[in-house]
């Protein structure tokens, strides 16, 4: 019994519940947040993208841009996040412009339930010649996808709050 109680205590104190950056216990918001990370030159990094939504979603558009040089956007994965089981998720990487666009539109059988958690991971490489810098990962208008938007189950679009991330090269 003592061992069981100890395991419950340790598990209860764990902060690794899979929710990710911005883990909050407060009320849900409509929000996209980019994780801030520290990296070294000649290294790779994974930046988690986090989302909260107060209504069921039938789609989303998430265009991101990085303002720094010496950074290469390699790939996007969403196999472990809230989009993992959805069939119509696409990502487009525009390496020359340091931009990535994630789009997801679903039918009535595939929706994103209300909630919070990671939606995808952005994988990037920092060049060996990179100076010490802070690279802002922000949202922007990227043609033809457009701007950041959530789409509810009636196809009504709205803009969620957005919190940019910073990639600090040290």
C-alpha positions in Angstrom: 0.0 0.0 0.0 2.9 2.4 0.8 4.4 1.7 -2.6 1.1 2.4 -4.3 0.7 5.7 -2.4 4.2 6.7 -3.3 3.6 5.9 -7.0 0.4 8.0 -7.0 2.3 10.9 -5.4 5.1 10.8 -7.9 2.7 10.4 -10.8 0.6 13.3 -9.5 3.6 15.6 -9.2 4.8 14.9 -12.7 4.5 17.8 -15.1 4.8 15.7 -18.2 1.2 15.2 -19.1 1.6 15.7 -22.9 0.0 19.1 -23.0 3.2 21.0 -23.7 4.1 24.6 -23.8 1.5 26.8 -22.1 0.1 24.0 -20.0 -2.6 25.9 -18.1 -5.3 24.9 -15.7 -7.4 28.0 -16.4 -10.3 28.3 -18.7 -9.8 27.4 -22.4 -9.1 30.2 -24.8 -8.8 30.2 -28.6 -5.1 30.4 -28.9 -2.0 29.2 -30.8 1.3 29.4 -28.9 4.8 28.7 -30.2 7.4 27.2 -27.8 10.5 29.2 -27.2 13.7 27.1 -27.2 17.5 27.6 -26.8 19.8 26.1 -29.4 23.5 26.1 -30.4 25.0 26.7 -33.8 25.4 23.4 -35.8 22.5 21.8 -34.0 18.9 20.7 -34.6 15.8 21.8 -32.7 12.2 20.8 -32.2 9.7 23.6 -31.6 6.3 22.5 -30.3 3.2 24.3 -31.5 0.4 24.4 -29.0 -3.3 25.1 -29.4 -6.4 25.7 -27.3 -9.9 25.9 -28.7 -13.2 26.7 -27.1 -15.4 25.4 -29.9 -15.2 22.3 -32.1 -13.1 23.0 -35.2 -13.6 21.8 -38.7 -10.4 23.4 -39.9 -7.4 25.7 -39.3 -4.8 27.6 -41.2 -1.5 28.3 -39.5 1.1 30.2 -41.4 4.5 30.7 -39.6 7.6 32.7 -40.5 11.1 32.8 -38.9 12.9 36.1 -39.1 16.5 34.8 -38.7 19.2 33.8 -41.1 21.2 30.6 -40.8 18.0 28.7 -39.9 16.6 25.9 -42.1 13.1 24.7 -41.6 13.4 20.9 -42.2 10.0 19.3 -41.6 6.8 19.2 -39.6 5.4 16.3 -37.7 2.0 16.0 -36.1 1.9 12.2 -35.4 1.9 12.8 -31.6 -0.4 15.8 -31.3 -4.1 16.7 -31.5 -4.0 16.4 -35.3 -2.6 12.9 -35.4 -5.8 11.0 -36.3 -7.1 13.5 -38.9 -6.7 12.7 -42.6 -6.7 16.1 -44.2 -3.6 17.8 -42.6 -1.1 19.3 -44.9 2.2 21.2 -44.3 4.1 23.3 -46.8 7.6 24.5 -46.2 9.0 27.4 -48.1 12.7 27.2 -47.2 13.9 30.2 -49.1 11.5 32.4 -47.2 11.8 30.6 -43.8 8.1 30.0 -43.8 5.8 27.0 -43.1 2.0 26.7 -43.6 -0.1 24.1 -41.9 -3.6 23.6 -43.2 -6.3 21.2 -41.9 -9.9 20.9 -43.2 -12.1 18.1 -42.3 -15.5 16.6 -42.9 -18.3 16.2 -40.3 -16.7 12.9 -39.1 -13.4 14.5 -38.4 -13.4 17.5 -36.1 -11.0 18.8 -33.5 -12.7 18.6 -30.2 -12.5 21.5 -27.7 -9.4 21.3 -25.6 -5.7 22.1 -25.4 -2.5 20.4 -26.4 0.3 20.2 -29.0 -0.7 20.2 -32.6 2.6 19.7 -34.3 6.4 19.9 -34.0 8.5 22.1 -36.3 12.0 20.5 -36.9 14.8 22.9 -37.9 18.5 23.1 -38.3 20.8 25.9 -37.1 23.9 26.4 -39.4 27.3 26.0 -37.9 28.1 29.6 -39.0 25.1 31.0 -37.2 25.8 34.1 -35.1 24.3 34.4 -31.6 20.8 35.6 -32.3 17.2 35.6 -31.3 14.9 34.3 -34.1 11.3 35.1 -33.8 8.8 32.5 -34.9 5.6 34.5 -35.7 2.5 34.3 -37.8 2.1 36.3 -41.0 0.1 36.5 -44.2 1.5 33.9 -46.6 -0.1 33.6 -50.0 -2.1 31.6 -51.1 -3.0 30.2 -47.6 -3.7 33.6 -46.0 -3.7 34.4 -42.4 -4.0 32.5 -39.1 -7.6 31.2 -38.7 -9.7 28.6 -37.0 -12.9 27.4 -38.7 -15.8 26.1 -36.6 -18.1 23.4 -37.6 -20.4 25.8 -39.5 -17.3 26.9 -41.6 -17.3 30.3 -39.9 -13.7 31.5 -39.6 -12.2 33.5 -36.8 -8.8 34.6 -35.6 -7.5 33.1 -32.4 -5.0 34.8 -30.1 -1.4 34.1 -31.0 1.8 34.0 -28.9 5.0 34.0 -30.9 8.1 31.9 -29.9 11.7 32.8 -29.8 14.6 30.5 -31.0 17.6 31.7 -29.1 20.9 30.7 -30.7 23.6 30.7 -27.9 
